[in-house]
Amino acid sequence: MKLSPSTVLASSAPKASAPLAIEMALPRRTRQRMLGSLVALASAFVLTGCVVESDHDLGENEDIESTEQGLSASTSASAPILAKHSNMCLDAWNANTNDGGEVRQGNCNGGTNQKLRLVPVGDSYYNVVFEHSGKCLDVPHGYTSDGTGIQQHACNGGENQKFKVVDNYDGYHWLVAKHSGKCVDVGGGSMDNGAGIYQYSCHNGDNQKFKLQGRRFYNIKPVNSGLCFDVNGASLASGATIMQGNCHGGDNQRFELYAKSNGYYTIVNKNSGKCVDVYYASTADGADVKQSECNGGDNQLFQAVDLGSKKYNLVAKHSGKCLDVWLASTANAAPIKQSACNGGENQQFTLDELEVPEGTPSTHPVIDSYSGEEYAYEDLATLKHAVAHDPTITYNLAMLAHMLGFAWAGGTQGTAVGQGFDVSPSGDGYVLQARYNPSDPYAGGYRSNERLKITLSDFGTTLNPATFVYGPVEITGTDQITSGNVTLVNETDEVTSIGKELEYKLTTTTSHSADVSFTESFSLAIENEAKIPFLGESSVKTEFGFESSQAYNEGTSEEETVTLTDVFAAPVPPHSSVLITLMVNRTKSQISYTASAGVTFTVSFTGFLRTSDNARSDHPTDRPTITATFGNKAAGKSGFEDILDQYDHRQIEGYSSWDWNWATTTYGAAMRDVMRFNRGSIGTTTSGKFKQVRGISTYITATPL
């Protein structure tokens, strides 16, 4: 992702002209240990798209003469693809191996005609290949119409065999055909075994969402720093630098490993669908490592050498050299390069699996969301300080500004978006200013001193009544407010149940103390049972409201007079009477609570837009300096709510001054990640106590006369 408008990235890295006929400069026994370790590695990983070519299974103590023998074929990662609505599997019907064989949904049975693997073919697209036949999922003749049946066909490189895997973030994915832009679809949402599979215009139905059980994503972490492999700026472009960055969970830090022959792997970024690549197939120490279109070159193949303790070297096939955090840096944004293997921890990596294991239900919410940020609450000033200094919030806001086209969305000490911000108070809020230091190594470039400024203002808190958790009702006193008698008379010859409605008036008063003020109106009802000694069960109930922008402190109270009724029925013997005595006691109680308080604020971006590469609706090319503000306190809309409102209505022309469709198309999963974060909550847990809660206790007796 380019920060400077003048930066020009190479469109793609050239494919190595031919596999280099070289022998790795390692002793024979070392090569044997590497290969043996890969057997364990492949057994431990469930890797998407494993194509393991071997006619030789390795025995436990077998002496291996050459790395050319490869891994056991038992490590293939073909796996079922399940429809969300039916939990049935994509199925090459009747295990047909012919071109044109029908694809349907079927009851999952473990057959190889229900196991598929995803093979990257570049530009974030995949072939979906059946294990039993080796043939590809195919839209016949490249038809683009809704309702075209999906089949299997010999893989031929056609656009009608390429599918983009679009993450829904609930454990399921859409499969979108490249040639038509339409989704794989279980016809009519059928639940039937044998229902047809078609292409259809994409919608949000569960019959277009599939669980890809074979996919596994990893954070690749250098041992010396504990940071994560990261595609700089979540770029989708070929030539984007692979670096290490603070781990934040974005798709630009998630990688899949695809097993190739002879123990080598391609390493594919989830966000871009592009391969980790030693650029221009260089064999020199210090050669750049970037992402490029996957092309099968040896400079995109890596061997994972097991070092024990779940640590690995990643050795490039074309050069025999190790991926390396350059100069053993532990800093954020330090580049990954290749260098002669030397045993250093900056050449050792852990592979932390991110996806849930096969068969484990997804814990992700169905709606695209982020779990949220929560802070300990002391007072509003402390809360604002915590939000403004949170690096996750800074990163996501800076990334959004970058995708909208703001230049220089990071500090000059590195090239990473969202890093290197100075935070300072300003009015009732805070300013996050991307740092400029002319002495820094990345301080050069067009208008490089005019860096992104993010302003957070109009802070407020909101309480969600649904999150209130009440403590026990503590009755601190009672007093009798009314009593009365009524006689029930039965003049019949049979036992008769006679009812009587008893009516009385009651004044309730509630005072409240809390440690937070509220910026939205809401009402609460409290109903609990508490026992009054010697009297029995008491129903304690009160209702009251909170007004916007009001802080409730000790002594603030509400008073209300209500008319209450109780209905009492008792069996009365024939030709007799029963005396009913009603005693009404007023209770004085206190009730503690905890509740979730949301934190809201307005967001402003100030800086100049990159030339043409920006998302303002008119896509200006003169690099104007602007301020873009999201949120309107007067309208009750927070910054995140405003951003999401504009994004969710991006199909409506003129709804926003930003071209969200352009930004989404340009930045793909990176934009979805930021929106997922915005849908989450930023909040705190607050507490308070309702005091002088006035309720009632009714006590009724029946005495035969």
N, C-alpha and C positions, 0 to 999 in steps of 0.2 A: 504494500500500500504506500503510495508516494505521499510524502508530507510536503515536498517542495513542488510548486507548479512546474518547475523547469526540469524535474527529474524525468528521464525517459528510461523505461524498463525494457529489456529485451523481450521480444514476444515469446520466445521459447528457447530452450537450450538445445543445441544440436545433439542428435543421437550419435553415440559412438559409432564410428564407421564399421567396426567389426569387433567381436570379442578379442581382447588382447591375449595372445598366446604366451602367458607368463606363468611362472611358478611362484607361489607365495614364498617370500623369504622367511620361512619358518621351518624349524626342524620337523622331520617326519613324525616323530612322536607327538609334537605339539599339534600338527594337523590332525592326527588320530584323536587326540583328546578333544579338539574342537568339534569334530564330527560326532564323537560319542556324546558330547554334551548337548549337541543339537537334538539328539534323539529324545533326551529328557525334556528339553525345551519344547519340542513339538508335542510331546505327550502332555505337557502341562498346559499349553496354550490351546484354546479353541480358536483357530485362525480362519477368518473369512477367505473364501476363494482359494483354499489350498489346492494346488495342482501338484501332487507329489509323484514324480516319475521315478519308478524303481522296479526292478524285477528281483530285488534281493532284500530279504528281511534280515535285520541285524540280530545276531545272537548276543546274549548278555556278555560273553567273554571273548567275542570274536575279534581277531586282529584285523584291523581295517587298513588296507594298503593304499587307498587313494580316496580323496574327497569326491572323485567322480562317481562313486557308487550311490551317493545320495541317501535319503531317509526312507524309512519303511513307509509303504503305501498306506498303512493303516491310520496315518495321521490326517487324512483328508477331512476338511471342515465343511463339506456339503451338509446342509441342514434344511429342515422343513421351513416353509413360509406359510404362516397361518393367517386366515382372514379374521379380523377382529370380531365381526358381527356373529360369526358361526363357529369360530375356533376350529374350522376345518382347514385342510392342507391343499395348496396348489398341487395338482396331480396330473401327470401325463397319462391320460386315461387308458386303462387296460395295459399299462406299461408298454404302450406302442413306441417303437423306436424309429418309425418312418417319418420322413418329411411330411408335414401337414397333419401330424397326429394331434388330436384334440387335447386341449388343456381344460380341466374342470376343477371344481373343488370336490374333495373326497374326505371321508372319514380317515383321520390320520392312522397309518398302520406301520410306519417305519420302513416302507419299501423305498428302494433307490429311485423309483419313479416319482417319489415325493420329496426327494432331497435335491436341493439346488445350491449353487455357489455363485457368488457375485465376482466377476472378473473386471477390473477397471480397464476402460478403453479410452480414457482421456476426457478432458473437459467435464469432469464430475459425472460421467456416465459409465454404466456397467452393462456387460452382457450377463444375463441370468441363465445359467447353464444347468440342465438336468444331468444328474450323476449317471443314470442308467443308460442314457443314449449319447451323452456328450453334445447334445444339440441345444440350441438357444431358444428362449422365449421370443416369439416373432409375431408381428402384426402382418397378416398376409398381404403381399403385393404393395406394402407401404400405404394401404388405405388409411384415410384420415377420418372417416365418418364414424359417428357414434354407433355402437352396436356391432362393430367388426369383431368377429371371434378371434381369440388368441390361440395360437398353435405353437408347436415346436418345429424347428427347421434347422438344417445344417448352418452353423455359424458362418456368416459371409461378410461381416463388417458393415452391413447396411444400417442406415439410421433407424429403420423399423425394428432393429434388434437391440437398440441402445436405450437404456432406461436410467433416469435420474432417481436416486433414492432421497426422498424429501422427508425429513424428520418431523414428526408431529409432537415430539417431546412427551408422549404418554406411553412410550414403549412401542409405538406403531409407526408405520411409514407409508407414504404414497409411493407408487412406482409409476413414473411419468415417462411416456414414450417420447423420444427426442423428435421424431419426424412429425408428430401430430400435436404434441403438448397435452395429450389426453392421458387419463389414468387407467391403470388396470383395475377392473371392476367385476365383482360377482354379480351377474345379471339379476336385476330386480331385488337385490338384497336377499336372494333366496337362501333358506336354511337347508335346502335339500342336498343330500349326497348325490353328486353328479351334476350339480348346477353349472351352467356354462360360465366361462371367463371371457370378458370382452374388454375393449377399450371404450371409454366413455368420458365425456366432459367432466373435469374434476369438480367435486363438491365435498362437503364435510361428512358424508355418510360413512358409517363404519364398514360398509361393504367395499370401500376403496382403501381401507387401512389394513396393513399387514405387519405381523410380527416377524422380523428376520432373525431367527434364532441363532444363525451362525455368525452374526456380526459381533466383534469384540473390539473395543476401543481402549487405547492405552495412553496414559501420560508417560512420556519418556523423560526421566529425571537424572541429570548428571549427579553423581555421588558427591562431588566436591562442593556443590552449591545447594542441592535440594530443590532447585528451580525446575521449570518445565520447558521442554522443547516447545517452540512458539514460532508460528509464521508471522513475521513482523506486520503489525497493523491489521491482522486478519485478512490480508490481501488475497484476492483470487487470481492475481496475475502471475504468469511465469516470470521467474527471476526474483521473486520476493525472497528475502533473506530468512534462513532458518537461524534462530537465535535461542537463548534461554531467557525466560521471563518469569515474573512472579506468577505462580499458579492461580488461575481465576476461573477455571471450568469452561472457558469458551471453546468452541469447536476448532478454532485455530491452534489449540493445544491438544487436540485429540487425534490419534493416529491409529490406522489399521495396519497390520502386518499380513502381507499376502505371500504364502510360501510358493516358491518357484522350485525348479529342479536343483538337485545337488546341494541342498541345504541353504539356499539363498532366499532372501525376502525382499520384496519391494515394500516401502514404508509410505503409506498414502494418508494425506491430511484429510480429515473429515470435512472441514469447511470448504476447501477448494477442490477436492478430488484429485489433486496433483501429487506427484511423487517427490520424495526427498532425492536430491540429485547433486552429485559432485560436479560443479558447473564446468561445462565444456570438456568433460571427461579428463580433466587435468589430473596428472599423477604427482604434482608437486606438493610438498609440505605447505600448509597455509592456503590451499585451494578453497575457494568459497563453496559453501553448501547452501543450496537454494531449493525452491520448489519449481518443478517443470512439468509439462505434459508427460504423462507416463508413456515411455516409448520402448521399454524392454532392454535398453542399453545396460552394459555392465556397470556403468557409473550410477545406475539406479538400483543395483543389487547389493545387498549387504548380508554378511554372515554374522550371526549372533553367537559369540564365543562365551560359553558359560564359565564364569570366574568363581562360582560358588556364592552362597549367601544372597542369591537372587540378583546378582550383578552380572553385567554382560559388556563385552566390547562389541561394537558394531563396525565390522571390517568391510570396506568397499571392495567389490570383486575386481574391478579394473585395475586398482592400484595396490591392493593388499594393505592399505593404510587405514587407521582408525579414525572414526568421528571423534572430535576433540573440541572441548570448550577452550577457545583460543586463549593462550597465555594463562590457563588455569584460573581465569577470572571467576569470581563469585558474584559479580555485579549483574543486575538486571540489564537486559538488552545486549549482553556479550554475545558475539557471533559464534556459531558452530562452524568449524572448518575440518579439514582432514589433516592428519599428521602421522608420521611414523609411530607405530604402536610402542609405548614406553612404560606401560603399567601404571601410569598416573591415574588418580581418581577423577581427573577431568576427562578421562577417556572411558570411564566406567559409568554404566547407566542401569537404573532400575526401570522395569516396565510395570506400571501400576494399572491393573485392569479397572475399567470404569463402568462397563455395562453390567446389569444384573445377570447372574448365572441363568443358563437355560432352564426353563420350567419354573422360575421364581416370578410370582406376580409383580408387575410394575408398581412402584410406589409413587410414580409421578402423577400429578393431577391431570385430569382429562383436559382441562383448559391449559393453554400454553402459559405457564407461569413459573415464577421463581419463588423459592421458599421464603425469601425476604431477609432483611437485616433487622436485628433487634438489639437494643442497647439497655443497659441499666439506667434507671431514671433517678436523678437527684433533683434537678430543677431544669427549667426550659433552657437556660443558658448552657448548662452542661450537655444537654441533649443536642443542641445545635452544634456545639463544638465537636461532639462525637460524630455526627453526620458529616460535617464538613471535612473532617480528617480521615474519613473511611476510604482506603484506597480502592475498594471495590466500587463504591459510588463514583469516585473520581474517574476510574477507568471506563465505566459504562457511559458516563456523560461525555467524556472526551471522545470515546469511540463513536457515539452518536453524532457529535459535532463534526468529526472527521468524515463520516459517511454522508453528512449533509453538504460537505465541501469546504469546511473551514480549514485553512492552512495552519501548519505548525501546531498540531494538537499534542505536543509533548515538549519536554525540556531539551536543552542543547547538550546535555551530557550523554545523550544516547539518541537512538532513532525510533524508539518505541512510542506508539500512541498511548496516552494516558499516564505516562510516567514523568517525573520531574516537575511537579507542581508545588508552588509555594502557596500556603493557606494563610489568610489574614482576615480579621473581622472587619466588617464594613456596614455601618448603620445597624439595622437589626439582624443582619445576616453575615455572610462570609463571601470572600472572593478567592477563587482558585486560579492562580496565574501560572501558566506554563513558563518555566524559568528560562531566562536568557542570560548567558554569561559569555562575553566575546572570547574568553580564554578557553572555553570548552572545545572538545574536538569536533563537535557537530554544529558549531555556531555560524557556519557560512551558509550562503544561499540567499535567494531573492527575498528581501524584506524579512530576514530571519529574526530581527528584533521585534517584529510585530506578531507575537504569539498568542495563542488562544487564551481568552479570559472567560471563566465560568463564574457567574454570580448566583448565589443562593439567597433568597430573600423571602419576606412574608411568611415566616415560619408559623406553623400552628399545629395543634393536636386535636384529634378527634377520638371519641370513645365509641366503641361498638357495643351496644347493649347486649348483643348475643354472646359476648365474651365474658360477661360478669360471672364471677364465681363467688358465692356468698359463704361467709362463715356461719357458725351457729347463731341462732337468735338468743341473745342474752336478755332475759326479762329482768329489769332492774327495779320494778315496782308496780303495784296495782292499786286501784281505788275503785270502789263501787260507784257506778254512775246512775243506775236505775234498777228497780226491781218491781215485780208485780205478780198478781195471781189471776188465774182464770179457772173456772170450774167446767169440766166436761161432764155432761149428763147423758145417760143412755136410758131411754124410756121404753126400749123394745124388750122382747122376750129372749134375745140372743146377744152373745158377746159381740160388740161392735167396736171397730177401730175408728176413733174420732180424731180429726185433725183440727188444729187451730193455728192461725197465722198471728205471730206476735211482732209488733212493729215498735221501733224506738229510734231516736235520733242520737247521732254521735259526732262529735267534733274531733278530727284528727290533726295532729301537728307533727311535722317532720323537719328536723334540722340535719345539716350535713357538713362534714369536714373532709377535705381531700387535699392532695398535693399537686393538683394539676388543674389548669383552667381549660374550658371547653370552647371549641370554635364552631361546633355544629349543635343544633337543637336535637334533643331526643327525650324520650320518656322511658320510665322504668316502672315495673310492677314487682313488688316483693311479696311473696306469700310463703310463709314457713309455719311450722308447728312448734310450739314450745310448751312445756308443762309448767303450770303454776302450782306450787306446793299446796296440797290439800284440796285443790279444786278440780284437777283433771286436765284434759287436753284443751289447748287454746289455739285457735286459728288467728294468726297474726298476719294482716294484709295491709299494704299501703301502696298507693300509686302517686307518682309525682313526675314533673318534667324538669328538664334542664334547658335553659335558654342559651342561644348562641352568644359567644364572647363573654360568658359570665363565669366567674370563679366562685365556687362555693366554699365558704370557710365556716369555722365554728360560729354559731349564732344565726346564720342564715336559715330561714325556716319557711315552711308553707303551711297554711291552715285551711281546712276544708270541713264543712258540715255536711253529713250525709244521712239519709234515712235508711235504716237497715231493717230487715225482717228475718225472722226465724219461723219455720213451720215445724210444729211438734204434733205428732200423732201418738195416741196410746190406746190399747185395748181397754174398754170399759165393760165390766160385767153387766148383765141385764138388770134393769131397774135400779141402777146405782150411779154414783158420781165419783169423779177423781179430781183432786185439787192439783193444778199445775202451777208451780212456782218458778218464775224466771228471775235469774240474777245476772246482770250484765256488768262486767268489770272492764275498766279501761286499763290496758297494759302500757307500760313504758319500757321500751326495749332499745338495744343498740345492736347493729348488724355490721360486721366488717366485710369488706369485699376486696377482690383484685379484679382487674380488667385490662384488656389490651388497648393501648392508646396508639393510634396511627400518627405519624409525623408527616406533615405536608409542607411544601415550600414551592416557590416560584423559581424557575430556572431560566437564566439568560446566557447566551453565547455571544461574545464580542470578538471580532477578528475580521480578516479579509478572506474572501472566497477564492479558491483555486480557479484558474482560468478554465472555463467550459466543464471541467471535471467537478461539477457541483450540482446539488439537487434543488436549488431555487427554481421555481417554476419557469422563469425566463432564461435560465442557464446563462448568466452573463459571462462575458469573456474579458471584462476590464478589471477583474479582481477588486470589486468594491469592498470597502470596510463597512460592516453592518453589525447590528445587534439583533439577535433573534430571541424573543421571549416566549416562554411556554408557561401557561398558568395565569389565572385571573382571580385574585383573592375576592374581589367584589362579587364575582359571579360564582364563587364557591368552587372553583376548579383549580386543583393543584397542578404543578408542572408536569408530573408524570401522567395525570389524567388527561391533560391537554395533548401531550405527545401521543398517547394511545388513541385518543379520539381522532386526531388527524390521521394517524397510521391506519386505523380500522376503517376509515372512510376514504381511503386513498383511491378507490375506484370512482368516486364522485368528482367530476371535473369542477374545479374552482372552489372546492371545499377548503383547501389549504393553500398557502403560498409556497409550499414545498412539494416537489415531485417525488412522492414517496415510492411510487412504482419504479422510477429510475433507480433510486437508492437501493430498493429491495432487489431489483434485477442485478445491479452492479455488485452488491456486497453479499447477497445470498444469506447463508446461515449466520454470518456475523450480525446482520440486521435482526434476524429472528432471535439471536441470543440476547441482544440488547433489549428488544421488546419483551422477551420472556422475563428479563430482570425487572423491567418497568412494571410488569403486571404483579410483581410481588409486593409485599408490604415492607415499609420501613417504620419501625415502631418501637415501643417500649411497653413494659408492664407497670401499671400504676396501681395504687391502692388507696383506700379511704375507709370511712366509717360513717354509717347513718346513725345519728344519735337522736334521742328523744323521739323515737319512732312510736307513734301512738296507734295501738291496735285495739282489738276487743277480745274478750273472753266471755263466752256465754255458758251458763250453768243452769240446767233445767232439772227439776225433780217432780215426780208424780206421787201423790199420796192419796190412797183410797179414803173416801168419806163414809 
